[in-house]
Amino acid sequence: RMCWSRDGKKLYYARSTRDNPHWSYQDDLYAYDIESEDETRLTYGRRAMSPSLSPDGTTLVFVVNHDGTTNLATMKTDTSDFKLITTFSRGEQVYDPVWSPGGDRIVFDYSIKDGRDIAWIRPDGSDMEFLVQGLDDSRSAVFTADGKGLLFSSDRTGISNLYSFDLATKRTEQISNVLGGAFMPTVNANGEIIYSAYTYQGYKLYA
């Protein structure tokens, strides 16, 4: 997953390179300036991926990997103030962190062994809470523009489809019904959703 800067002039993303003392294949974060076409490396040896930019445009949250366990970390866009905000150490995996519109929460996928659940946490690492749990695979949650709900993908019916989750009532509702699978939703301020769907021609983008 990549993300835009708030002014739409930069992209933040992960790229795999062997540019390190051990020549290991590692992911690190980069920023790309659309106008100048300049790429700036932001992390070194963090095994970092899946950046998401805070609503105020100052802070990235992303996934880092160490000894087979992944955790969430934050860092200013100028590369200062790196912090781990989760401290998993037993092989847990986290994926795709996303900021809330108000910047007070970060939602992410969590996995230990099979499947994924959806949790959120405060940017300082406090108040982690699981929101969507079960034997199914629920993943790729994003906030609605008003911050009152989530959209995510789940295979609870045997086929991955899109669902909404109301943060106040904790109610879940299915909002797509495809045969091949619906994944990775994103939504704009008007409530228009773009997602990836698996078809007989491979993955396609749908609205």
N, C-alpha and C positions, 0 to 999 in steps of 0.2 A: 504494500500500500504506500502511496505517495501523497503529498499534500501541497496545496498552494500557499504562498504568502498572502496576507490579507489584501495587499494591493494588486495581486495577480501578476506580479513581475518576477517572482521566483518560484521554483519547484524544489521541494525537499524530498529526498528519496534515499534508498540504500543501493549500494553497488558492490559487487564482489570483486576483490582484487587479491593479488599476492604481494602487494607492496608493504611488506613487513619483514622484520629481521629473520624470521623462520620460514619465509616463503610459503606460509600457510594460506589456504583459500579462505578469506574472511570477508564478512560484510561490514561496511562502514557507511556513515551518513554523509551526504553531499547536498550542496545547494547549487542550483543552476539559475543564472540570471538570463531571462528570456531576451532582453534587449541587447546586452553585451555579448551573450553566448559564452560567458565565463562560468566555469565550474569550480566550486570551492569545497575542499574536503573539510568536514566538520569534526569527525571522530577518527581515532587511530587505535586499532586493536580492540575495539569494544565489542566486536561481533554484533553490531547494531542494525536494526531493521524496523520497518513499519512506523515511520515518524508521523506525528500529528501535532499541528500547531495550535497553541492556545488562542482563544478569541481575541486577546489583546495583542497578539502577534509577537510576543516576547520569548515564549518558552516552548520547546519541543518536548513531547513525551514519546518514548520509543522503547523497543524491546532490546535487551542485551542478553548475551548467552555466555555462560561460564560453566565449564565442566558438565555439560549436558543439561543444565537447568537454565531456564530463562526467567528474567525479571523485568519489571518496568523501571525506567530511569527518566529523569528530566534534566534538561540543560537549556541555558539561554541560547538564543540563535547566534550570539557572538562567541559561543563555545564555552562560556564561563558557567560556574555554579552547577557542575554535574552532581546529581544526587540519585541514589537508588531509592525507590519508594516502595518496593516490595523486597522481601528477604527470603524467598523460597530457596530451599537447598537440597531437596530430595527428588529431583528429576521433574518437578512441575514445569509445565509449559504455559506461557502466556502469549497472546496474539492480539494484534490489531487494536491498540489503545486509541480511543477517540475522546476528545474533550467535550464537555457539555457546553451549550451556548453561553452559560454564565461563567464558565471557567472554574466552577467549584467542585466538579466531579470529573472522573475519567472512567469510562466504561471499557471493558476488555474481555476477551475470551480466556478461559482457564481450563486446563486439562491435566489430569493425572491418569495415566493409562489410556482408556478408551473414551472417545467422545469429548465434547466440550460443553462447558457451562458459561454463563454470562455473569460477570460481577462488576462492581464499580468501587472506586476508592477516591479519597480526597488527594489533591496534588502533594500534600505533605506526608502521604503514606498512612493516614489514619482512616478509621471508619470503613474498612473494607467490608463489603456485603455482597452475598450472592443474590442475584435477582431472578435468574432463570436456571433451574437445575432439573435434572432428570436423566433417564437412561438414553434419551435421544441425543443427537448432536445439534446444539444450538450455537450459532457463531455469527461473527461480523456485525455486531450491533452498532447502530448509529443513533444519535439523538434526533428527534424531530426539532424543527426550527424553534418552537416555543419552549423546548426543554422539558416538556411534560410527559414525553413518552419515548420509546425506543422502537426501531425497526430492526429485525434480525432474520436470519435464515435458520430453519430447523427441519430435520427429517422425521419428525414425530409421527407422521402418517406413513412413513416408508419412502416418501419422496420429499426432497428438500423444497420447501416453499417459504414465502415471506410471511412474517407475523408482526403484529404490533403489540407493544407491551405498555400499559398505562402505569406510570410510576406511582400514582396516588392510589389506585384501586388494586394494583397488581394483576389486572385482568389481561389475558392474552387472547388475541383474535387473529385468525388466519386471513391474510389479505391477497394472496395469490393462489392459483390452482393450476399449476403447469404439470406436464407429464415427465419432462426430462430433468427438471430441477432448477430452482431459482436461488441465486447466491449474491452476496456482496452488495446489498442495497446502499444507495446514497439518495439523499432527499434535499431539495432546495427549500427556500423560504415560502414558496407557494404550495408546498406539499407534493411536488412532482417527483416521482421516484424513478431512478435509473438502476437497473440491476443486470447481472450476468445470468444468462439462462443456457442450459445445456440442451442442444438440439441435435438432430441427425446430421447436421452439418458442422457440429462442434459448438463451441461457446460463442454466443452472440450477445450484444447489448440490446436491452429492451426498455421501453418506458411504460 
